[in-house]
Amino acid sequence: MSPPRLIVSSDLNGTLIHQHSMSDIIRLFCSGENFRIADAVFRKQTSGTATMQEAFGTAGPLTRGLTLRQAIEYVRTHMRFVSGFDEFIAFLRSHDVPLVVNSTGYSVTIYAIQAMLGDTAIHGHLGNILKFGKDGSPDCVLEEAELRQMVFDYFDPPAAYAQVYDRIQATGDVELGIVDESAKADLVARYVLKNFPSCGLCDVVHMGDTMGDSGGIAGVASSGGNGIAFNYNETLEAFLRTQSPDVLARIHFVDPKSRTADLRHVLPVLESLLAKEARDGL
C-alpha cells in the first residue's frame, strides 16, 4: 500500500465535537459541584492559564465512580458533532487520508466514536487515559486493549445489557499522554514515524481550536507541515499571529469560534494541500 499523501491530526473537543467532553461527562453523570470545579479548571487550561497537570489533577478524581456504561452512552446519546462532521469523515476516507485524534480527551471516548463510525474512520488516538477498574478499584484496572474491546462489544446489543458495564467504573486516575501544548507535535511525529515511516511532519496537518493546540499547530507548521485553526478562539488566534511569516504562511484560519462553525469549510484547505502534494509528486 502506498503511503498517504496527507495525514490529519485533529483535536476533539471544540474541533470535531461541540462539547468539552471531559467536563461535560461530569455535568451529566456526576454532581453539579464537581462540574463547577472541572469546568473552571478546564477553562483555565484552554485559555493557557493552567497546565495539563493542574487541569487533569483536579478533574480526574471528580470522575471517580463514572460507570463504563455512562461513558459509552455519553458518546452514543449526548455527544454533538460539529456541523459537517459526516462530510469531513467521508472526505478523508475517499482520499485515503488517515485521521489521528490528537486530543487531551479520554481514550474511552475515542473508542466509542470508533465503534459507532467503524474502525477505519479514525486511524488512531494520541492523548489521555481515564483509568477504569472493577467497582472503580485502582487495584483492578483494565488494560487499554481490554477496555477498547469492551467498548466495541457494547455496540453488539446483547453485550450492552451486561451488568459488568455498571460495575466497571472510573478510578479517578488519569494517565497523561499529553503533558503540555508542545507535546501534540512531538506525539504525532512519533506516531507518523511508527505507522507511516516514509512520511514526516511535512505530510501532517494539525487542526485545533484553543491554546491546547497552539503548540501542535505551530509545531507542525514550523516543521514543514500545515496547521488549521478551526472554530478557533481569540487567544489561539493572537498566539498564532505572532509566528514568523514562514510559519504563518502554513497556518490556515477557518471559522472563528461559533456554534455555526462547519467542518465542510476545512475541505477546500485539504483539497488544496492534496493537489499540491500531487503536483510535487510529478
Protein Blocks (a to p, Z undefined) as FASTA:
>chain_A
ZZdfbdcdddfehplpmbdfklmmmmmmmcfklmmmmmmmmmmmmnopacfklmmmmmmm
mmgoiafklmmmmmmmmpccdehklmmmmmmmmnopacddddfbdfklmmmmmmmnopkl
pmbdcdddddddehhiaklcccfklmmmmmmmmmmmklmmpmklmmpccehiacdfbfbf
klmmmmmmmmmmmmmmmbcfklpccddfbfklmmmmmmmmmnopacddehiafklmmmmm
mpcfklmmmpccehiadfkbcfklmmmmmmmmmmmmmmmmZZ
